[in-house]
Amino acid sequence: MATITHLGGPETLTIGGTDFADQCTAFSAELGYDSLEITSFADSGHIMAPGLQTVSGSITLFASYGATEVEGVLAGIVGDGTTTIVFKKGSGAIAADNPELTISNTMVAVAPYSYTVGEMQVFELSFEGGTWVRDVTP
């Protein structure tokens, strides 16, 4: 399973079609496939093949309030299961060294509200399920 972690400010981070690149402090995604066994009696070891795609990850966003801000968008997508997340790390063209990841039909199960005295409020949301595409074509 591939693990992609990028800390800091991405060039592109849209959640449900809303751009949150300027509020993102961390993004992490694990993208891969279920392992399916296809071993036959003639094989001398286990033979595996890819099954369904797997997706899980997390995003940390500075809190902001309003219909099209972090809290408002999260409130609208929690439990929906059809959320699309698009991430690209750099400002250049999409390429092998600057891929764009599109995660479709993912589930954000919880809107994590927490407040700590003396700290900036953040939302640390997790997502799971859906499908992914890694685009490297300019």
N, C-alpha and C positions, 0 to 999 in steps of 0.2 A: 504494500500500500504506500503510495506517495504521500509525503507530508510537506505541505507548503506553509511556511510561516514568514510573515513580513511584519515587522514592527515599525511604527512610525506612520507617516502620512502617505497613503496611496494616492496616485493620480486619479483613479476612478474607483469609487465604491458606491454602488447604488443598491438600495434595498427596497424592493417593491416599486422601483422606478424613481425613487427620490435619492438625490446625490448627498452622501454624507462623508465625502472624502475629507472635508475640512474639520470634521468632528471625530474622526477615527484615530484611536491611539494604538490599537492592536487588531490584527486579523490573523486567524489561523484556520486552516482547512485541511482535513484528511480526505483525500479522494482516492478511490480504488475500486476493487471488484470483490465480490464474494468468491471464495475458492470452492470449486465443485470437483469432486473426485470422479475421474473417468477411467480408473484402473480396470484392466481386464485380467482374466486368469493367466494370460500369456506374459504379462508384465512382471518384472522382478522388483519393482518398487511402486510407490504411489505416484500416479499421474494426475495432475490437476489442470483444470481449465477455468477461464474466467466466467463468472456468472453475472448476476445483476450488479450494476454500479453501486458503490457505497459512498455516502457523503456524511461528514460530521465536521463541526467547527465552532468557532466562537469569534465574536467581534466585540471590542470595547469602544464605546462611543461616549463623548462628553454629553451630558444631559442638556436638552433644550426643549422648550414647551411651545406648543402651537399645533395646529392641524397638520402642517407639512414639516414639522420638526421631529426630532428623535422620538419623544414620548408619544406624540400623536400618531406617527406612522407605526410604531411598535404596537400600540393599542389596537390598531386596525388589522395587523397581520398575525397576532398571537392566535394560535390554534387553527389558522386558515389552511396550512398545508400546501398552498400553491404559490408561495413566495419565490421571487427570483432575486438572486444576488449576483452582481457583476463586479469583478475586481480586476484592476490593472495597476501594477506597481509604479511604472514610470510614465513620464509625459510624452515619450517618443511614440513612433508608430508601433502598432502591434507587430511583433517579430518573435523569433525563438528566444531572444534574451529579454523580451518584454511581453510575455503572453497575457492574453485576456481570458479570465476564467468566468464562465457563466454557469451558475448553479440554479437549476429550475425545479419548481415544485418541491421546495424544501419546507420543513416544518420548524417554525419558531414556537416552541411549546409554552414558554413562560416569559413574561415581561418582568425583569428583576428590579424592582424598586428598592433602593437602599440609600440611606443618608448617613454621613459621618461628619461630625463637627470638625471644622477647620480644613476640610478637603473639598475639592471640586466633585460634584456628583457625576457619576458615570453609570451607564447601563452596560452590563456585561451579559450579552445575549448569546445563547447557544442555538445552533440549528442542526437538523439531522434529516436524512432521507432526501429523496429526489434524484436528479441526474445531473451530470456535469459535462461541460465541453471546454477543452483548452484550445483557444484559437491563436495560431501563430502566423496567419496569413495577413500581410499588410493591406 
